[in-house]
Amino acid sequence: MSKVFKVTPKRVKRANGLVLTPEMSVIVTCNMSTITPFYNGAKEVQERYMQVYGFDYKKACCTQSDFDYQKLD
């Protein structure tokens, strides 16, 4: 059963030449039943940010505390 989340940055973050802003929200679909999109090292979140914005989650040293999320389904 898939879960769908909307992930939104809490604030502007600048790290390693990358900028993450609150306007950069994404919709993430997780394959497993879970209560958070960050359960497996945020793999789906990382992939989605790279696809939509070309933003490297790991290079910017992002963590779960940098984001708000809400369950859509």
C-alpha positions as CSV (number, residue, x, y, z in Angstrom):
1,M,0.0,0.0,0.0
2,S,1.5,3.3,-1.1
3,K,1.5,6.5,1.0
4,V,1.6,10.0,-0.5
5,F,3.2,12.9,1.3
6,K,3.7,16.6,0.5
7,V,7.2,17.6,1.7
8,T,8.0,21.3,2.2
9,P,11.2,22.9,3.5
10,K,10.7,24.9,6.7
11,R,13.1,27.7,5.9
12,V,15.8,28.9,3.5
13,K,18.9,26.7,3.7
14,R,22.2,27.5,2.0
15,A,24.9,24.8,2.1
16,N,27.7,23.8,-0.3
17,G,26.6,26.2,-3.0
18,L,23.0,24.9,-3.0
19,V,19.9,26.8,-1.9
20,L,16.7,25.2,-0.6
21,T,13.6,27.5,-0.2
22,P,10.1,26.9,1.3
23,E,8.7,27.2,-2.3
24,M,10.5,24.0,-3.3
25,S,7.8,21.6,-2.1
26,V,7.4,18.1,-3.7
27,I,4.9,15.3,-3.6
28,V,6.5,12.0,-2.6
29,T,5.0,8.5,-3.0
30,C,6.5,5.9,-0.6
31,N,6.1,2.2,-1.4
32,M,5.6,0.9,2.1
33,S,3.1,1.7,4.8
34,T,4.8,4.3,6.9
35,I,4.0,7.4,8.9
36,T,6.9,9.5,7.6
37,P,8.6,9.9,4.2
38,F,12.0,9.9,5.9
39,Y,11.8,6.3,7.2
40,N,14.5,4.8,5.0
41,G,17.1,7.6,4.8
42,A,14.7,9.8,2.8
43,K,15.5,7.9,-0.4
44,E,12.2,8.9,-2.1
45,V,12.6,12.5,-1.0
46,Q,16.2,12.7,-2.3
47,E,15.1,11.2,-5.7
48,R,12.2,13.5,-6.0
49,Y,14.2,16.7,-5.3
50,M,16.8,15.7,-7.8
51,Q,14.1,15.0,-10.5
52,V,12.1,18.2,-10.0
53,Y,14.7,20.8,-8.9
54,G,18.1,19.2,-9.6
55,F,18.7,19.7,-5.9
56,D,21.2,17.3,-4.2
57,Y,19.7,16.5,-0.8
58,K,22.9,14.8,0.5
59,K,25.3,17.5,-0.8
60,A,23.3,20.2,1.0
61,C,23.4,18.1,4.2
62,C,19.7,18.1,4.7
63,T,17.9,16.3,7.5
64,Q,14.3,15.5,8.5
65,S,14.3,18.5,10.8
66,D,14.7,20.8,7.7
67,F,11.3,19.8,6.4
68,D,7.6,19.7,7.2
69,Y,5.4,17.0,5.7
70,Q,1.8,16.2,5.5
71,K,0.0,13.0,4.5
72,L,-2.2,13.4,1.5
73,D,-4.0,10.1,1.2
